[in-house]
């Protein structure tokens, strides 16, 4: 580029800048006009949010947020989370006499199907401090007469399968280079713009006998037209749904009930079948299993081969399914005992209790602590990541028929009985008060505005009502700084069991074996493949645990613009054009025999507790956020901790150990957004790698 071209390009860039500014202003004006019209419509005495939402291109929740008076009765918040007949009981901590809680559970934050790219400026402006605060979110309670919830769903239990999974013919495709690896063969494809139609045509022309699964290793073809859409998810949906001559969306077959496309911003799944129904194929992202960093399709294929071989040492019928969550659950079912107490399987909770756990059991802790709670200039930023954390916390899980523990029943117990209950497998509704003089991080999750959002109050004197698991409550009562005040309002208590122990032990051994191969393998490509395979084992356990939570199903549909009255009343509008309205709506819980949200909830609670305090028995020492000086914790990210100073914490390459992953020398400007934190994280990891290579 010469000087004249440079000057011309700058002028063009300024023109684009001005157009963006005008478009933003026009969009903001249109949105303000839309909101004004919604408010005007709400003045009609028979106005309903479910009628206004599709006309506005919004979800019902968005309309209700704008006009709270339009909230349907079924969505009204529970303003009295405590049943009147139960007087709360205050738990007093026996700090000196009660042993610290072994952190017996941990789990991941699951990627959601509605993950989106950064919002456009008009939407981002809504989160500025000047915006009106959102209404607080109240969590549901067990209602009067809710004792009937404490049962299992009739005829539904996890049982050991009596069939062998069938392997799927799989290929690995880099859509950026066109390289396709099928078994031990390599092909070079002309993919054009890499639409789903072009990919299927090229693959089935090259491999006429057909394949059933296409893993995309690089190229992210579903993002090619992303600049045409406000959100990545919209671009992905359009890519998946584009018509393909001779093909249609898969409707499922046999025992494999998975059907339809899965719209996800980063790792979508396209499921297609021939019009004659004779062939079925999936297009998936290998990012579901592990992060690739310039790895070729050959290396990715070798990783899957090594993974399968390692799993076969523990499961002679192991088959790699489409996703790590499917694989994890299938492998788990093959560890259900054939004799003994649980030979008949593990019964599934009532739908009411599953719904309660879904609404009240959060996942991994993700919190950014900003100035003035931390200095504006950090002395340094240090990242500790808990190695294969979730494998450490599966040794004890809830089993049997749960029982309700009311406030009155809990109060009648001795202190020893109370602490034993909190040490066990339970899920508790509590009123929490942060003690006077508290100057460290928050200990318990509280509902924050927004769908399934959580925050961690830490200001002295703050009182809130929430649900939490035993590990967190035990930590709040026996933490090394100062006990918190906990009032028990209600609770669910199970027997202690080991339904996940055998499964997790086998996965831990598989992970250890592959990690050793990655370390000692002399061939660089095979070492990299072994490393990727070990990361895949992590994903199998991580997402396998998450799949036990069994979120309510969502269905997606379209309705002609001319028939918008036919959009379901409980649907959320996720897109529209001149002809069609695209929507999605929940359909409740499926009759899934492997739905065990009580296991996921217990593990998630333990994961959050382990970020606060964890004992290393062999070293007789404690690690975690509460063992750092006040004001030095910058962030929590599921199983990672970001601090302003390093600590000499033991690391033995065992699940749950705190591994030093990054270290960025200061002064470092404290991050105020997730994007800034991730940028600093990457810089810190690169700096630590460079330091170790010197």
C-alpha positions in Angstrom: 0.0 0.0 0.0 1.4 3.4 -1.0 0.8 6.8 0.6 -2.0 7.7 -1.7 -3.8 4.4 -1.1 -3.3 4.8 2.6 -4.9 8.3 2.6 -7.8 7.0 0.5 -8.4 4.1 2.9 -8.4 6.5 5.8 -11.0 8.6 4.1 -13.2 5.5 3.5 -12.8 4.4 7.1 -14.0 7.8 8.3 -17.0 7.5 6.0 -17.8 4.1 7.5 -17.4 5.6 11.0 -19.9 8.3 10.3 -22.4 5.8 8.9 -22.1 3.7 12.0 -22.7 6.7 14.1 -25.8 7.6 12.2 -27.1 4.1 12.2 -26.6 3.9 16.0 -28.5 7.1 16.5 -31.3 5.8 14.2 -31.5 2.5 16.0 -31.6 4.2 19.4 -34.4 6.4 18.1 -36.4 3.4 16.8 -36.0 1.5 20.0 -37.1 4.5 22.0 -40.2 4.8 19.8 -40.9 1.1 20.1 -40.7 1.3 23.9 -43.0 4.4 23.9 -45.6 2.5 21.8 -45.4 -0.5 24.1 -46.1 1.7 27.1 -49.1 3.3 25.2 -50.5 -0.2 24.4 -50.2 -1.2 28.0 -52.7 1.5 28.9 -55.4 -0.6 27.3 -57.1 -2.5 30.1 -57.1 -5.8 28.3 -53.5 -5.5 27.0 -51.4 -8.7 27.3 -47.7 -9.0 27.2 -47.9 -12.2 25.2 -49.8 -10.3 22.4 -47.5 -7.3 22.4 -44.3 -9.2 22.5 -44.4 -10.7 18.9 -45.6 -7.4 17.5 -42.6 -5.7 19.1 -40.1 -8.4 18.2 -39.4 -8.9 21.9 -39.8 -11.7 24.4 -42.6 -11.6 27.0 -40.0 -11.0 29.7 -38.7 -7.9 27.9 -42.2 -6.4 27.7 -42.8 -7.1 31.3 -39.5 -5.5 32.3 -40.7 -2.4 30.5 -44.2 -2.5 31.9 -44.2 -4.6 35.1 -48.0 -4.3 35.3 -48.3 -6.7 32.3 -46.7 -9.6 34.2 -48.8 -12.7 33.7 -50.0 -14.3 37.0 -47.9 -17.4 36.3 -44.7 -15.3 36.1 -45.4 -13.2 39.3 -42.5 -13.4 41.8 -42.9 -15.2 45.0 -42.8 -12.4 47.5 -43.0 -14.7 50.5 -40.1 -17.2 50.2 -40.7 -18.5 53.7 -43.8 -20.6 54.4 -45.6 -18.9 57.2 -46.0 -22.0 59.3 -42.2 -22.5 59.6 -40.2 -20.2 61.9 -36.6 -19.9 60.7 -33.8 -21.4 62.7 -30.4 -19.7 63.1 -27.4 -21.9 62.8 -24.6 -21.0 65.2 -21.1 -22.0 64.0 -18.9 -24.2 66.2 -15.7 -22.9 64.7 -13.3 -24.5 67.2 -15.0 -27.8 67.5 -16.2 -28.5 63.9 -13.6 -29.9 61.5 -13.2 -28.1 58.2 -15.4 -29.4 55.4 -13.8 -31.6 52.8 -14.8 -30.0 49.5 -16.8 -32.9 48.1 -18.2 -31.5 44.9 -17.3 -29.3 41.9 -18.6 -28.5 38.5 -18.4 -26.4 35.5 -20.3 -23.5 34.0 -22.2 -24.9 31.1 -22.2 -23.1 27.7 -25.7 -22.0 26.9 -27.4 -22.3 23.6 -28.2 -18.6 23.6 -24.7 -17.3 24.0 -24.2 -14.2 21.9 -21.5 -11.9 20.7 -21.0 -8.5 22.1 -24.2 -6.4 22.0 -24.6 -3.6 19.6 -24.1 -0.1 21.1 -27.8 0.6 21.6 -28.2 -2.6 23.7 -24.9 -2.0 25.5 -26.1 1.4 26.6 -28.8 -0.2 28.6 -26.2 -1.6 31.0 -24.6 1.8 31.7 -24.9 3.0 35.3 -27.5 5.7 34.3 -30.0 3.0 33.3 -32.9 2.2 35.6 -32.0 -0.8 37.8 -33.6 -4.1 37.1 -36.1 -5.6 39.5 -34.6 -8.1 42.0 -35.1 -11.7 41.3 -36.7 -13.8 44.0 -36.1 -17.6 44.1 -39.0 -20.0 44.4 -39.8 -21.8 47.7 -41.4 -25.1 48.6 -45.1 -24.2 49.0 -47.5 -25.3 51.6 -48.4 -28.8 50.8 -45.1 -29.3 49.0 -44.3 -32.4 51.0 -45.9 -34.3 48.0 -42.9 -33.2 45.9 -40.6 -35.4 48.0 -40.9 -38.5 45.9 -39.6 -40.0 42.7 -41.2 -40.0 39.2 -43.1 -43.2 38.7 -41.4 -45.6 36.3 -38.4 -43.4 35.6 -34.9 -44.5 36.7 -31.4 -44.6 35.4 -30.6 -48.2 34.5 -27.6 -50.0 33.0 -28.1 -50.3 29.2 -28.5 -53.7 27.7 -27.2 -52.7 24.3 -23.9 -51.6 22.7 -23.6 -48.1 21.2 -22.8 -48.1 17.5 -19.9 -46.1 16.3 -20.5 -43.5 13.7 -18.4 -43.0 10.6 -16.5 -39.8 11.2 -14.4 -37.3 9.2 -12.4 -34.2 10.3 -12.6 -31.1 8.1 -10.7 -27.8 8.1 -13.0 -25.5 6.2 -10.4 -22.8 5.9 -7.9 -25.1 4.0 -10.3 -27.6 2.6 -8.3 -30.5 4.1 -10.5 -33.6 5.0 -9.2 -36.5 7.0 -11.1 -39.8 6.7 -9.5 -42.7 8.6 -6.0 -42.8 7.2 -6.8 -40.9 4.0 -6.4 -37.2 3.3 -8.5 -35.3 0.7 -8.5 -31.7 -0.4 -12.0 -30.2 -1.0 -13.2 -27.2 -2.9 -15.8 -25.8 -0.5 -16.6 -22.5 -2.1 -18.1 -20.3 0.6 -18.3 -23.3 3.0 -22.1 -23.3 3.3 -23.7 -26.4 4.8 -24.9 -27.3 1.3 -21.4 -27.0 -0.1 -19.8 -29.0 2.7 -22.3 -31.9 2.4 -22.0 -31.9 -1.4 -18.2 -32.0 -1.3 -17.9 -34.6 1.5 -20.4 -37.0 0.0 -18.9 -36.6 -3.4 -15.5 -37.5 -2.0 -16.7 -40.3 0.2 -19.6 -41.8 -1.8 -20.3 -44.5 0.9 -21.2 -41.6 3.2 -20.3 -40.5 6.7 -22.5 -39.8 9.7 -20.5 -37.2 11.5 -18.4 -34.3 10.2 -16.2 -32.5 12.8 -15.1 -29.0 11.8 -11.6 -28.5 13.1 -11.1 -24.9 11.9 -12.7 -22.3 9.8 -16.0 -21.7 11.7 -18.0 -21.6 8.5 -21.2 -20.7 10.4 -19.6 -17.3 11.1 -18.9 -16.3 7.4 -21.8 -13.9 7.2 -21.7 -12.7 10.8 -21.3 -9.1 9.8 -24.9 -9.2 8.4 -26.4 -10.0 11.8 -26.5 -8.2 15.2 -25.6 -11.4 17.0 -23.4 -14.4 16.2 -26.2 -16.7 17.2 -28.4 -15.2 14.5 -25.7 -15.8 11.9 -25.3 -19.4 13.1 -29.1 -20.0 12.9 -29.2 -18.7 9.3 -26.3 -20.9 8.3 -27.8 -24.0 9.8 -31.3 -23.3 8.4 -30.3 -22.4 4.8 -32.0 -24.8 2.3 -30.0 -27.7 1.0 -31.3 -29.5 -2.1 -31.9 -33.2 -1.3 -31.6 -32.7 2.4 -33.8 -31.6 5.3 -33.5 -31.2 9.1 -33.0 -34.5 10.8 -36.0 -35.8 12.9 -34.2 -38.5 14.8 -34.1 -42.2 14.7 -33.8 -45.3 16.9 -32.4 -44.8 20.4 -30.7 -41.6 19.3 -33.4 -39.1 20.2 -31.3 -36.1 19.3 -32.9 -34.3 16.4 -33.0 -30.8 14.9 -30.3 -28.2 14.8 -28.6 -26.9 18.0 -28.0 -23.2 17.7 -25.0 -22.1 19.6 -22.8 -19.1 18.9 -19.5 -21.0 19.0 -20.2 -24.7 18.8 -23.4 -25.4 16.9 -24.7 -28.7 15.7 -26.4 -29.2 12.3 -28.4 -32.4 11.9 -29.5 -33.3 8.4 -31.1 -36.3 6.7 -31.6 -37.2 3.0 -35.1 -36.4 1.7 -35.5 -40.2 1.3 -34.5 -40.8 4.9 -31.7 -43.1 4.0 -28.8 -41.1 5.3 -28.3 -39.0 8.4 -25.3 -36.7 9.1 -24.2 -34.2 11.8 -22.0 -31.2 11.3 -20.3 -30.4 14.6 -17.6 -28.2 16.0 -14.6 -30.0 17.6 -14.6 -27.1 20.0 -17.1 -29.0 22.1 -14.3 -31.4 23.1 -11.2 -29.2 23.4 -9.7 -25.9 22.1 -7.6 -26.2 19.0 -4.7 -23.9 18.4 -3.7 -24.3 14.8 -4.0 -28.1 15.0 -4.4 -30.0 11.8 -7.3 -32.4 11.1 -4.7 -35.2 11.3 -3.7 -34.2 14.9 -7.4 -33.9 15.9 -8.1 -37.4 14.4 -5.2 -38.8 16.4 -6.5 -37.2 19.5 -9.9 -39.0 19.1 -8.2 -42.3 18.4 -6.0 -42.0 21.6 -9.1 -41.0 23.6 -11.1 -44.0 22.4 -8.2 -46.4 23.1 -7.7 -45.0 26.6 -11.4 -45.2 27.5 -11.5 -48.8 26.2 -9.1 -49.8 29.0 -11.9 -49.1 31.4 -15.0 -49.7 29.3 -14.7 -52.5 26.8 -17.8 -51.2 25.0 -16.8 -47.5 25.0 -18.0 -45.5 22.0 -17.3 -41.8 21.3 -20.6 -40.1 20.7 -21.2 -36.7 19.1 -20.5 -34.6 22.2 -18.6 -35.1 25.5 -21.9 -34.7 27.5 -23.5 -37.6 25.5 -20.4 -39.7 25.9 -20.1 -38.9 29.6 -23.7 -40.0 30.4 -23.4 -43.1 28.2 -20.2 -44.2 30.0 -21.8 -43.4 33.4 -24.8 -45.7 32.7 -22.3 -48.5 32.0 -21.0 -48.2 35.6 -24.4 -48.6 37.2 -24.0 -51.8 39.4 -25.7 -55.0 38.4 -25.9 -56.2 42.0 -26.5 -54.6 45.3 -28.5 -51.6 46.6 -28.8 -49.8 43.3 -28.9 -52.7 40.8 -32.4 -51.5 39.8 -31.0 -48.1 38.9 -31.3 -44.6 40.4 -34.9 -43.2 40.4 -35.5 -39.7 39.0 -36.9 -37.0 41.3 -40.3 -35.6 41.0 -40.7 -32.9 38.3 -41.5 -30.3 41.0 -38.2 -30.9 42.8 -36.2 -31.0 39.5 -37.8 -27.7 38.6 -36.9 -26.2 42.0 -33.3 -27.3 41.7 -33.2 -25.9 38.2 -34.3 -22.5 39.4 -32.2 -22.4 42.6 -28.9 -24.2 42.0 -26.4 -22.0 40.2 -23.4 -23.3 38.4 -19.7 -22.1 38.5 -18.8 -18.9 40.3 -18.0 -16.1 37.8 -17.4 -12.8 39.5 -15.2 -9.8 38.6 -14.3 -7.6 41.6 -13.6 -4.0 40.5 -12.3 -0.8 42.2 -12.7 0.4 44.9 -12.9 -3.2 46.3 -9.5 -3.7 44.6 -6.8 -1.1 43.8 -7.2 0.7 40.4 -3.6 -0.2 39.7 -2.7 -3.8 40.6 0.8 -4.8 41.7 0.5 -7.8 39.4 -2.2 -10.2 38.1 -1.7 -13.9 39.0 -4.0 -16.7 37.7 -4.5 -20.0 39.5 -6.5 -22.7 37.8 -7.8 -25.8 39.6 -6.5 -28.8 37.6 -9.3 -31.1 36.5 -11.3 -29.7 39.4 -14.6 -31.5 38.9 -13.0 -34.9 39.2 -12.1 -34.1 42.9 -15.6 -33.7 44.0 -17.6 -36.7 42.8 -16.9 -39.1 45.7 -20.2 -38.4 47.5 -23.6 -37.5 46.0 -27.3 -37.5 47.0 -29.2 -40.8 46.7 -32.5 -42.2 47.9 -35.8 -40.5 48.5 -35.2 -37.0 49.7 -36.8 -35.7 52.9 -37.9 -32.2 53.7 -36.3 -30.5 56.7 -38.5 -27.5 57.8 -37.1 -24.7 59.9 -38.9 -26.1 63.0 -37.5 -29.6 62.5 -34.0 -28.2 62.0 -34.3 -26.0 65.1 -35.2 -29.1 67.2 -32.0 -30.9 66.3 -28.8 -30.6 68.4 -26.0 -28.6 67.1 -24.1 -31.8 66.3 -27.1 -33.0 64.2 -27.4 -29.7 62.5 -23.8 -29.6 61.4 -24.0 -33.2 60.3 -26.9 -32.4 58.1 -25.1 -29.4 56.6 -22.1 -31.6 56.1 -24.2 -34.1 54.2 -26.0 -34.0 50.9 -28.6 -31.3 51.1 -30.0 -28.2 49.4 -31.1 -25.4 51.8 -33.2 -22.3 51.7 -31.5 -19.8 54.0 -31.6 -16.2 55.1 -28.0 -14.9 55.2 -26.5 -11.9 57.0 -22.9 -10.7 56.2 -21.3 -10.1 59.6 -20.2 -6.7 60.8 -16.5 -6.0 60.0 -16.4 -8.4 57.1 -13.7 -7.2 54.6 -13.3 -10.1 52.2 -15.1 -11.7 49.3 -18.7 -12.8 49.4 -19.3 -16.5 50.4 -22.8 -17.4 49.2 -24.6 -16.8 45.9 -27.6 -14.5 45.9 -30.1 -14.1 43.0 -29.2 -11.1 40.9 -31.4 -9.4 38.3 -31.5 -11.3 35.0 -32.3 -14.8 34.0 -30.3 -17.3 36.3 -27.9 -14.6 37.3 -26.0 -14.7 40.6 -23.8 -12.4 42.6 -22.0 -12.7 45.9 -22.9 -10.0 48.5 -20.0 -9.0 50.7 -20.9 -5.7 52.4 -21.2 -6.0 56.2 -24.8 -6.1 57.4 -26.3 -7.2 54.0 -29.1 -9.6 54.4 -30.5 -11.8 51.6 -32.5 -15.0 51.0 -31.1 -17.7 48.8 -30.6 -21.4 48.3 -27.2 -23.1 48.8 -25.7 -26.5 49.2 -24.1 -28.0 52.3 -20.4 -27.3 51.3 -21.0 -23.6 50.9 -23.1 -23.3 54.1 -20.5 -25.2 56.0 -17.8 -22.9 54.7 -19.8 -19.8 55.6 -20.2 -21.1 59.2 -16.6 -22.4 59.7 -14.5 -20.1 57.5 -11.1 -19.1 58.8 -12.0 -15.4 59.1 -15.4 -15.0 60.8 -18.6 -17.1 60.9 -21.6 -15.8 59.0 -25.2 -15.8 60.3 -27.3 -18.4 58.6 -31.0 -18.9 59.2 -32.5 -22.1 57.9 -35.9 -21.6 56.3 -36.4 -24.9 54.6 -34.3 -27.8 53.2 -34.0 -30.9 51.2 -31.8 -33.7 52.6 -30.7 -37.0 50.9 -28.7 -40.0 52.0 -25.0 -40.0 51.2 -24.1 -42.2 48.3 -21.5 -42.9 45.6 -23.3 -43.0 42.3 -20.6 -41.2 40.4 -17.5 -42.5 42.1 -16.6 -45.4 39.9 -17.3 -43.4 36.7 -15.1 -40.5 37.9 -12.3 -42.8 39.1 -12.1 -44.4 35.6 -12.1 -41.0 33.9 -9.4 -39.7 36.3 -7.2 -42.7 35.5 -7.8 -42.1 31.8 -6.9 -38.4 32.2 -3.7 -39.3 34.1 -2.6 -41.8 31.5 -3.1 -39.4 28.6 -1.5 -36.5 30.5 1.6 -38.8 31.0 1.6 -39.6 27.3 1.5 -35.9 26.5 4.5 -35.3 28.8 6.7 -38.2 27.8 5.8 -38.8 24.1 8.8 -38.0 21.9 6.8 -37.3 18.7 5.5 -33.7 18.9 2.3 -34.4 17.0 1.5 -37.5 19.1 2.3 -35.5 22.3 -0.1 -32.8 21.2 -2.8 -35.3 20.3 -2.4 -36.9 23.7 -2.8 -33.5 25.3 -5.9 -32.8 23.4 -7.3 -36.2 24.3 -6.7 -35.5 28.0 -8.6 -32.2 27.6 -11.4 -34.2 26.0 -11.6 -36.4 29.1 -12.0 -33.3 31.2 -14.9 -32.3 28.9 -16.5 -35.7 29.2 -16.6 -35.4 33.0 -17.3 -31.6 33.0 -20.2 -31.7 30.6 -21.4 -35.1 31.7 -22.0 -33.6 35.1 -23.8 -30.7 33.6 -26.0 -33.0 31.5 -27.4 -34.5 34.7 -28.9 -31.1 35.5 -31.4 -31.6 32.6 -32.5 -28.2 31.7 -36.1 -27.8 30.5 -36.2 -28.4 26.7 -36.5 -25.5 24.2 -38.2 -25.9 20.8 -37.8 -23.5 17.9 -40.4 -22.7 15.3 -41.4 -20.1 12.7 -44.7 -18.4 12.1 -45.6 -16.2 9.0 -45.6 -12.5 9.7 -49.3 -12.5 8.5 -50.2 -14.9 11.3 -48.3 -13.4 14.2 -51.3 -14.1 16.5 -50.4 -17.8 16.2 -47.0 -17.3 17.9 -47.2 -19.2 21.2 -48.0 -17.0 24.1 -45.0 -18.3 26.1 -42.5 -18.0 23.2 -39.5 -15.7 23.0 -39.0 -14.0 19.6 -35.4 -14.7 18.5 -35.5 -13.3 15.0 -37.7 -12.1 12.2 -37.6 -11.0 8.6 -40.2 -9.7 6.1 -41.9 -13.1 5.9 -41.3 -15.2 9.1 -41.1 -14.7 12.8 -38.7 -17.2 14.5 -39.4 -18.1 18.1 -38.4 -20.5 20.8 -40.3 -21.7 23.9 -39.7 -24.1 26.8 -41.5 -27.4 26.7 -40.8 -28.5 30.3 -38.8 -31.5 31.3 -38.4 -34.6 29.2 -38.9 -38.1 30.7 -35.2 -38.5 30.8 -34.1 -41.5 32.9 -30.7 -39.9 33.5 -32.0 -36.6 34.9 -30.3 -36.1 38.3 -30.0 -32.4 39.0 -29.4 -33.2 42.6 -26.0 -34.5 41.6 -25.0 -31.5 39.5 -26.3 -29.1 42.3 -24.2 -30.8 44.9 -21.1 -30.7 42.7 -21.6 -27.1 41.7 -21.9 -26.1 45.4 -18.7 -27.9 46.3 -16.9 -26.3 43.3 -17.8 -22.8 44.6 -16.8 -23.7 48.2 -13.4 -25.1 47.0 -12.6 -21.7 45.4 -12.9 -20.2 48.9 -11.1 -22.8 51.0 -9.6 -26.2 50.4 -7.4 -28.4 52.6 -4.3 -30.2 51.3 -4.2 -33.1 53.8 -0.7 -34.3 52.8 0.8 -30.8 53.2 -1.4 -29.9 56.2 -2.2 -26.5 54.6 -5.2 -24.6 53.2 -5.5 -22.8 49.9 -8.2 -20.7 48.2 -9.5 -17.1 48.2 -10.1 -16.9 51.9 -6.4 -17.7 52.5 -5.3 -14.5 50.7 -5.2 -10.9 52.2 -8.4 -8.8 51.8 -8.5 -6.8 48.6 -6.2 -9.1 46.6 -8.9 -11.2 44.9 -9.7 -9.8 41.5 -11.9 -12.4 39.9 -13.4 -15.9 40.0 -14.0 -17.9 36.8 -15.6 -21.3 37.4 -12.5 -23.1 38.6 -9.9 -20.3 38.3 -8.9 -17.6 40.8 -7.2 -14.3 39.9 -5.1 -12.5 42.5 -2.8 -9.5 42.9 0.0 -11.6 44.4 1.4 -15.1 44.1 1.1 -17.8 46.8 3.3 -20.8 47.6 0.4 -23.3 47.3 1.4 -27.0 46.8 0.9 -28.5 43.4 1.1 -32.3 43.0 -0.6 -32.7 39.5 -3.7 -34.0 41.2 -7.4 -33.1 40.5 -8.3 -29.9 42.4 -4.8 -28.6 42.9 -4.2 -24.9 42.2 -1.9 -24.6 39.2 -0.1 -21.3 38.4 -1.4 -20.6 34.9 -0.4 -16.9 34.3 1.5 -14.1 35.9 1.5 -10.5 34.6 3.9 -8.0 36.2 2.5 -4.7 37.3 1.4 -2.1 37.5 -1.7 -3.5 35.8 -4.9 -1.5 35.4 -7.6 -3.4 37.2 -10.1 -4.9 34.7 -13.6 -3.6 34.7 -15.2 -6.0 32.2 -14.9 -9.7 31.3 -13.3 -8.7 28.0 -10.5 -6.8 29.8 -10.0 -9.7 32.2 -9.6 -12.2 29.4 -7.2 -10.0 27.6 -5.1 -9.7 30.8 -5.4 -13.5 31.3 -4.0 -14.2 27.9 -1.2 -11.8 28.4 -0.4 -13.3 31.8 -0.2 -16.8 30.4 2.0 -15.7 27.6 4.3 -13.9 30.0 4.6 -16.9 32.3 5.4 -19.2 29.3 8.1 -16.8 28.1 9.5 -16.6 31.6 9.8 -20.4 31.9 11.4 -20.7 28.5 14.2 -18.3 29.5 
